[in-house]
Amino acid sequence: MQQKILSNLLLFLLVPVLLIAQSTPPSAEVIMKEAYQKADKEHKNVFVIFHASWCGWCHRMDSSMNDASCKQYFDNNYVIRHMTVDESKDKKNLENPGANEFRKQYGGDGLGIPYWLVFDPKGKILADSRFRTDGNVNSTPGDNSGCPATEKEVAYFIQVLKQTSRLSPDEEAAVTKRFRQNEN
């Protein structure tokens, strides 16, 4: 009887701790460490998307990348990871610890979401979602292309994809067509 009481007490004390541990999203550092390892092993780059549950354009970005017409291309070329930022007060628990700081470190502070970054497997930044006339990452400030939709945004996105992956003409056409649908 005493052992049963002790077991129940232990269970009563551990359940809240386990629930809290399960509800805390992984940190930006943990996400990136795992992504770099997987990218290195699979010979891919890392595509990070900063998003929030309320963000319609974030959902469009995910829908576009997961569309049957271009999903295989993204899966074959990138390890894709999401970091939750900018949630409403009642959903702050969904945010990844350190994600806002990570986004700020790579020039995304105050530019809205989705904001995306592309890294090589060693953690070198290759591209971000900011338009630049000279094409150099972090050379000059630029507007966030977010979820590409307009002709200009999609053209920039295609340029980034060509620079950071193997993009065939058929894949380019499929990605362009799908992302241009976002303008409607």
C-alpha positions as CSV (number, residue, x, y, z in Angstrom):
1,M,0.0,0.0,0.0
2,Q,2.8,2.4,0.9
3,Q,4.6,1.6,-2.4
4,K,1.4,2.4,-4.3
5,I,1.0,5.8,-2.6
6,L,4.7,6.6,-3.2
7,S,4.3,5.6,-6.9
8,N,1.2,7.8,-7.3
9,L,2.9,10.7,-5.6
10,L,5.9,10.4,-7.9
11,L,3.6,10.2,-10.9
12,F,1.7,13.2,-9.6
13,L,4.9,15.2,-9.4
14,L,6.4,14.1,-12.7
15,V,3.4,14.6,-15.0
16,P,3.4,18.4,-14.9
17,V,7.2,18.4,-15.5
18,L,6.8,16.1,-18.5
19,L,4.0,18.2,-19.9
20,I,5.9,21.4,-19.6
21,A,9.0,19.8,-21.2
22,Q,6.9,18.5,-24.1
23,S,5.2,21.8,-24.7
24,T,8.4,23.8,-25.0
25,P,9.4,24.0,-28.6
26,P,13.0,23.3,-29.5
27,S,15.4,26.3,-29.4
28,A,16.7,27.9,-32.6
29,E,20.1,26.5,-31.7
30,V,18.8,22.9,-31.5
31,I,16.9,23.3,-34.7
32,M,19.9,24.6,-36.6
33,K,22.3,22.1,-35.2
34,E,20.1,19.2,-36.3
35,A,19.4,20.8,-39.7
36,Y,23.1,21.3,-40.4
37,Q,23.9,17.7,-39.5
38,K,21.2,16.4,-41.7
39,A,22.1,18.7,-44.6
40,D,25.7,17.6,-44.4
41,K,24.8,14.0,-44.4
42,E,22.3,14.4,-47.3
43,H,24.4,16.9,-49.3
44,K,21.7,19.6,-49.2
45,N,21.4,23.2,-48.0
46,V,19.2,24.4,-45.1
47,F,16.1,26.5,-45.8
48,V,14.8,28.2,-42.7
49,I,11.4,29.8,-42.6
50,F,10.3,32.2,-39.8
51,H,6.5,32.0,-39.4
52,A,3.6,32.3,-37.0
53,S,0.3,30.4,-36.7
54,W,-1.8,33.5,-37.6
55,C,0.2,34.4,-40.7
56,G,-1.7,33.8,-44.0
57,W,1.4,34.5,-46.2
58,C,3.3,31.9,-44.1
59,H,0.6,29.3,-44.8
60,R,0.8,30.2,-48.5
61,M,4.6,29.7,-48.4
62,D,4.2,26.3,-46.9
63,S,1.4,25.3,-49.3
64,S,3.5,26.4,-52.3
65,M,6.6,24.5,-51.2
66,N,4.5,21.4,-50.4
67,D,2.4,21.5,-53.6
68,A,2.7,18.3,-55.6
69,S,4.1,20.3,-58.5
70,C,7.3,21.3,-56.7
71,K,7.5,19.5,-53.3
72,Q,10.0,16.9,-54.6
73,Y,12.3,19.6,-55.8
74,F,12.4,21.3,-52.3
75,D,12.7,17.9,-50.6
76,N,15.6,16.9,-52.8
77,N,17.6,20.1,-52.4
78,Y,16.9,21.5,-48.9
79,V,16.5,20.5,-45.3
80,I,13.6,22.7,-44.5
81,R,13.0,24.0,-41.0
82,H,10.5,26.4,-39.5
83,M,11.0,28.7,-36.5
84,T,7.9,30.2,-34.9
85,V,8.1,34.0,-34.1
86,D,5.8,36.9,-33.5
87,E,3.0,35.0,-32.0
88,S,0.1,36.7,-30.2
89,K,0.3,36.9,-26.4
90,D,-1.9,33.9,-25.9
91,K,0.3,31.7,-28.1
92,K,3.8,32.9,-27.1
93,N,4.4,29.3,-25.9
94,L,4.6,28.3,-29.5
95,E,7.6,30.4,-30.2
96,N,11.0,28.8,-30.6
97,P,13.4,30.1,-27.9
98,G,16.1,32.2,-29.6
99,A,14.3,32.4,-32.9
100,N,13.7,36.1,-32.8
101,E,17.4,36.7,-32.0
102,F,18.5,34.4,-34.8
103,R,16.2,36.2,-37.3
104,K,17.6,39.5,-36.1
105,Q,21.2,38.3,-36.5
106,Y,20.5,37.7,-40.2
107,G,18.7,40.9,-41.0
108,G,15.1,39.9,-40.6
109,D,14.1,42.1,-37.7
110,G,11.1,44.3,-38.5
111,L,10.7,43.0,-42.0
112,G,7.6,40.8,-41.4
113,I,7.0,37.1,-42.0
114,P,7.5,34.8,-43.6
115,Y,11.2,35.6,-43.6
116,W,13.5,33.0,-44.9
117,L,17.2,32.1,-45.0
118,V,19.4,29.6,-46.8
119,F,22.5,28.2,-45.3
120,D,25.1,25.7,-46.4
121,P,25.6,22.6,-44.2
122,K,28.4,24.3,-42.4
123,G,26.2,27.3,-41.3
124,K,27.4,29.8,-43.9
125,I,24.6,32.1,-45.0
126,L,23.9,31.8,-48.7
127,A,20.8,33.8,-49.2
128,D,17.8,35.5,-47.5
129,S,14.4,36.8,-48.5
130,R,15.6,40.4,-48.9
131,F,15.7,41.8,-52.5
132,R,19.1,43.3,-53.4
133,T,20.0,44.9,-56.7
134,D,23.5,43.7,-56.6
135,G,22.6,40.1,-55.6
136,N,25.0,39.9,-52.7
137,V,23.7,38.5,-49.4
138,N,23.9,41.0,-46.5
139,S,25.6,43.7,-48.8
140,T,22.7,46.2,-48.6
141,P,19.4,46.3,-46.9
142,G,16.5,45.1,-49.0
143,D,12.7,44.6,-48.8
144,N,11.5,41.2,-47.6
145,S,10.1,39.2,-50.5
146,G,8.4,37.0,-47.9
147,C,6.2,34.4,-49.7
148,P,7.0,35.2,-53.4
149,A,3.9,36.1,-55.4
150,T,4.6,39.0,-57.7
151,E,6.7,38.6,-60.9
152,K,9.6,40.4,-59.2
153,E,9.4,38.4,-56.0
154,V,9.2,35.1,-57.9
155,A,12.1,36.0,-60.2
156,Y,14.2,36.8,-57.1
157,F,13.2,33.5,-55.5
158,I,14.2,31.6,-58.6
159,Q,17.5,33.4,-58.6
160,V,18.1,32.3,-55.0
161,L,17.1,28.7,-55.8
162,K,19.5,28.6,-58.8
163,Q,22.3,29.9,-56.6
164,T,21.7,27.4,-53.7
165,S,20.5,24.2,-55.4
166,R,20.2,22.2,-58.6
167,L,17.2,23.6,-60.4
168,S,16.3,22.1,-63.8
169,P,14.3,24.1,-66.4
170,D,11.2,22.0,-65.7
171,E,11.5,22.6,-61.9
172,E,12.0,26.3,-62.5
173,A,8.8,26.4,-64.5
174,A,6.9,24.4,-61.9
175,V,8.1,26.6,-59.0
176,T,7.5,29.8,-60.9
177,K,4.0,28.7,-61.9
178,R,3.0,27.6,-58.4
179,F,4.4,30.7,-56.6
180,R,2.8,33.1,-59.1
181,Q,-0.5,31.6,-58.0
182,N,0.0,33.3,-54.6
183,E,-0.7,36.7,-56.1
184,N,-4.3,35.9,-56.6
